[in-house]
Amino acid sequence: GQYQDIAATETGEVTGPDGRSAFEAFTDVTSLVAQYGAGAWSAAPGTGRSDDERTAGFGWTLVVVTADPGAAPGTEVMVLDGAHVVGASSPALRVPLDGLPPGRQAQIRTLTWTPAGPALDTFPQNLAESPAVTFAAGATPYLVGVVTVTDTPSR
């Protein structure tokens, strides 16, 4: 269907890896997904806004968490978003995952923005061994955006 303007319920701003302002916004679109159902969904910057030019170099992410009838009972999901710069002049970023039960195996998915564009990463992690995700500082700064975590209940 047509694009719909959606207002952010939470916003933030940081100085991005390239020195320009990077904006972060969040809103819950659950009711739209429930109303219109499965299909191809996308997000795009609004039109006619003064900040369009400033945000054009950064990515947009639409995160949708759905129920999986085949998932084991007790499966939990966390979605953590924000805008955090990690790089040569900033320390590593540690994101605690203590909202999930300890000792479980989790599937971590991260989205970062680098000078080359968005980077997706997925990896398993034992929450008993490490109840946090750490983004290491390096020579090239990058922007941490979204972290999603799905745990697997112990059987």
Buried (B, 14 or more C-beta within 10 A) or exposed (E): EEEEEEEEEEEBEBBBBEEEEBBBBBEEBEEBBEEEEEEEEEEEEEEEEEEEEBBEEBBEEEBEEEEEEEEEEEEBBBBBBBBBBBBEEBEEBEBEBEEBBEEBBBBBBBBBBEEEEBEEEEEEBEBEEEBEBEBEBEEEBBBBBBBBBBBBEEE
